[in-house]
Amino acid sequence: MNHLNRDAAGLDEAIWSQIDAAARGAAADRLTARRFLDVDGPYGLGLTSIESGPEAVIDGTEPGAELAATIGSRALPVPMLKQPCALSVRRVEGHRQLSLPLDLRPVEDAAEAVARREEQLVYHGVPELGLDGLMTVAGRAESGCGDWSDLACALGDVLDAVNRLDANGFGGPYALALAPTRYNALFRRFEGSDMLQVDHLRRLCEAGVYKANVQGGVLVDPRVGNLTIGQDLHVGFAASDGVHLNLFVSESLVLLIDDPGAVCTLAPAG
């Protein structure tokens, strides 16, 4: 079964290549967690769940009965992320017949929506499905962060988080994901120096410093776990109404957290 149904769209491979490149390029600009987490897969659309953690053995002995032991582990669902979009049939034909530019902004917008959802899944989880994120998983280290208009405060807050991960046995390299306002605040020079503060922090966080949709920030040792991919980001064809080609952008993935102690969240004061 070809769930992408691309053959039914009537588009040649050259156009599909443009569509794929537009979608992947737009998504890549939004994705941060994939740049520092280990990525496993893709395994295919059929990966709907994955086992997590060690197997537990439950003793089957009960008074007056001899029962076999129960052995099992927790299974995590692998969510699918999907966003529809549409291309004008007339504009597609104008591109094919007259070599007019093909406007792929609807595909790019849909890919960005999927990428934003992926980022939310990684950092904040999906509570409705019992999935934790880096910012929400129980057992993570926690630290505070103050007013980063003070250059020394930013460095002190990150150093405190580093020390907490060091105490948990995770010595880096570290990745640091920050709220946009805190990330932007790092682009100031130290007094009497040509060095930007973000460059100073990149020496401490060798796995990178990223702008992400989080509150405060999160410091991560990549040994925290991995991002397991079922189907990587693809564009498929749903139907045509004679005016538009109705497409969709989809992917499936789950964050598998092996050790929450490799994460330290930086919570804003107040």
N, C-alpha and C positions, 0 to 999 in steps of 0.2 A: 504494500500500500504506500502510495506517495502522498503523504499528508500535505505537502506543500502545493501540489496540484499545478505546478508551473507550466506543464505542457498545454493545459487548457486555456492559458492566457493568450496564446497566439503571438507571443513575443519571441524574437530571436535571441540567441545567446549573447550577442553583443549588447543588447539592451539590458538583459538580466545582469550582465557583468557590471554595467553602469549602476544599476539599482543596488546590487550587492555592495559595491564599493562605497556608494553614498551612505548606505545604512551602517556599514561597519565603521566608516570614518566618523560619522556623527556620534555613534555610540562610544567609540574609543575616546573622544574628547571629554566625555562625561564620566568615564569609569576611572576610579582611583584604586579601589581595593584589589583589583586584579594586578595592579602594578607591584604589590608587595606580598600578597598571599600566594601560596603554592596553588596552582590550578591543575586539577586532575580531570582527565577526559578530553574530548567528549565521548560519552558512552552510547549515546543515541536516545531517541525519543522515548523508548520503552523503559528507561530508568525512572521509575515512579517513586521509589523509596530506597533508602540505604541504611544499613545497620550502623549504630553508633555506640562506642564504648565497649568495655569488656563483657563477655558473656557471664551472666549470673547463674548460680546453681541454687535452686530452692529445694531444701530437703523435703522429701515426700513422706517422711515418717510422721504418723499420727497415732495417738493411743488406740490400740485395738485394730489397727489397719496397717498393711504394708503397701505403700504407694511408691511408684517410681519417682525419682527426682525430676524436677522441671528445669530445663536449661534454656536460656534465651537472652537476647539483648534488645535494647531499645531500637526501634526503627524510626527514621526521620523521613517525612515526605519530601519529594523533590518537586517544588512548585513549577508550573509553567507560567511564564510572563508573556502577555500578548497585547498588541496594540494595532487596531485597524488603520488603514489609510487608503487614499484613492488617487489615481492618476487620470487625468482627462484623456478620453479616447482620441479626441481631435488633436490634442497636443502630441500624443504618442505618434499618430499618423503623420503629423507635420514633421516630426523628427525623422521618421522612416522615409517619407516620400520627398521631403524638401530640405532635409538636413538642418532643420531649425533646432535651436537649443531645446533640450528636454529638461523641464523644471522638475527636479526630484526633491524639492523641499518637503512635500508631504511625507515622503519616505524618511527623510532625515528627521523630521519632527517625531514620527512614530518611533524611530530607533532611539532618539533621545529620551522619549517617554519610557521605553523599556529599560534603558540604561539607568535612568533615575530610580526606577523601581528596583533594579538590581542593587543599586547602592543602598537603598532603604532596607532591603532584605539583609544585606551584609552587616550594616551598622546597627540597625534597630530590630531585626528579626521580623517574624510574622507571628504575633502572639496567637492569632486565631488558629494557626496550624501547629502551635507548640514549638515554634522555631525561635531560638535565641539569636541575637546579634552581638557584635563586638561591644556595643555600648550597654547592652542589657543583660548579658549572661551572668548568672550567679557564680560567685567565686572569683570574680575579677578583682584586681586591686583598684583602689580609688584614691584620687588626690584632688586637691582644689586648684583653681586658677583665679588670679586676681585681675587687677587693672593693667592690661598690657600696653597702655600708653607709657608706662614706665618700662624702659628697655630691660632693666635688671630683673623685673618681675617675671617677664616671659621666660627668660633663661632659668631663673630659680624654680619656676613651676615645672618646667620640663625636666630639670635635673632631679627634682623630687620624685617625679614619676619614674625616671630611669632608676633611681635608687630603690624604689619599691619593686620594680621588675628584677633588678639585680638580687634583691633579698629573696625573691621567689625562685632564683636559680636560672634566670633568663638574662644572659649578658649581651643580647643583640646579635646581629645588627637590628636597629630599631627603625620602625616606620612611624611617622607622626601625621595623623589626619586632624585637621583643624577647621573650626567654623570659619566661614569666609571673612568675617570682620577680624578675627584673630590672625588668620593667614595674611591678610592684607596689611595688618599692623607691623608685620615683620620686615616690610620693605622700607626700612629706615636705616640710616648709617649711624654707627657708633660715633660719638663725638670725637673729633680728631683722627678719624679713620675713614678709609674708603670701603670698609667691609660692611655689607648689609647684614642685619641680624639674621635673616633667613639663611644666608650663607654660613653663618656661625653655627646655627642649629643643624644644618645639613652635615656638618662634621660630626655632630653628636648622633644624629639620626641618619645613619649611612644607607638605610633602605628607602630614604626619601621623606620629604615633607610635602603634604598634599592639602589642597583645598577641597573640603567635602561638606555635605549637607548634614552636619552634626551640631550639637550644642556643646560649646567648650572645645574638647578635643579628646583624642584617644591615642595612646602610645602602644604599639604592638610589636612583639617579637614574632616574626613570621612562623615560628614553630607552634603557634597557637592552634593550627589546623590547616585545612585546605578548602578551597572552593571547588566542589565537585560539579562538573557540567554534564547534563544529560544531552540535550540538543543545544549546540551553540547558536548564536544569533543568526537567523535566516529570514528571508522574505518569501512569503507564499502568496498564492492567488486564491481568492475566495469566490468571486463571481463577477460578471459584467452586467450592467443595467442598460447598456447601449450608449451611455454618456460617460461613465467612469469604469475603469478597471479597479475593482475593490481588492486591495491587497492587505496583507497583515505582516507584522514583524513579531517574531516569537523566539523564545529560548526557554530552557528549563535548567535549573541549578539549585544547589543548596550549600549553605556554609556548614561545614563539619568542624566543630570546635573540639579539639582533643584536650587542651589544657587551658582553662580560663585564667590561670595564674600568669599567662603570658600577655595579658591585657591590663592596661591601667587607664581608666577614664579620668579626664580632667574636667571636673564639674565647676562651672562658674560660681563664684561666691554669691549667695543670695538667690 
